[in-house]
Amino acid sequence: MKKSILAAALTSVIVATPAFAQDATPFTGPYVGGVLGVDSVELDSAGLEGDDQGTVYGGVIGYDMNLGGFIVGVEGEYTDSEAGHSERNILVAGDEASLNAGRDLYAGARLGYQIDPNAMLYVKGGYTNAKAKLSYDDNAGNAFSGSDELDGYRVGGGLEASANNMFVRLEYRYSDYGKYETSSLVPNIDTSRHQGVVMAGIRF
């Protein structure tokens, strides 16, 4: 599945790149696209600290308005992730705790500045809700596993290039979900993530 998504994203980039030419009104109107990149989940708690990387993939929809070179817009995103992190010997020798990322919903706004007829720099921010699964085993008969939804915020920025009705983006974003309240076996965990993604899509 990942290979299919990657192939589709690369095909969009290859097709769009030679066609870059001035649009009548670039960065305006509704759009849909695919998302593919690297997801780094970070954990920080007493005895549990670290990060691990995986693939993030999904889709984005949105709407932009070009106000004389300044672009304002709204967007929504659905992604899934293969990132997670595990640690051993946290509270007692031989125990293990792990946190695995799941689907992530995002809704927010963008503000961009047109640096070229078909290129803009932008910043973004909004609300994010992610699913996560935590498991813990002390290797002495005490274990639990459960999933939860984490609410937080996302900020980021990137570069977008437009060609006729197609676009390609390179974007970095940071999401913070605050403290993940676990069971009494494991201290509460501060959770956050860094993502670097490529987006490719079509504007209507």
Secondary structure, 3 states (H helix, E strand, C coil): CHHHHHHHHHHHHHHHHHHCCCCCCCCCEEEEEEEEEEEEEEEEECCEEEEEEEEEEEEEEEEEEEECCEEEEEEEEEEEECCEEEEECCCCCCCEEEEEEEEEEEEEEEEEEEEECCEEEEEEEEEEEEEEEEEEECCCCCEEEEEEEEEEEEEEEEEEEEECCEEEEEEEEEEEEEEECCCCCCCCEEEEEEEEEEEEEEEC
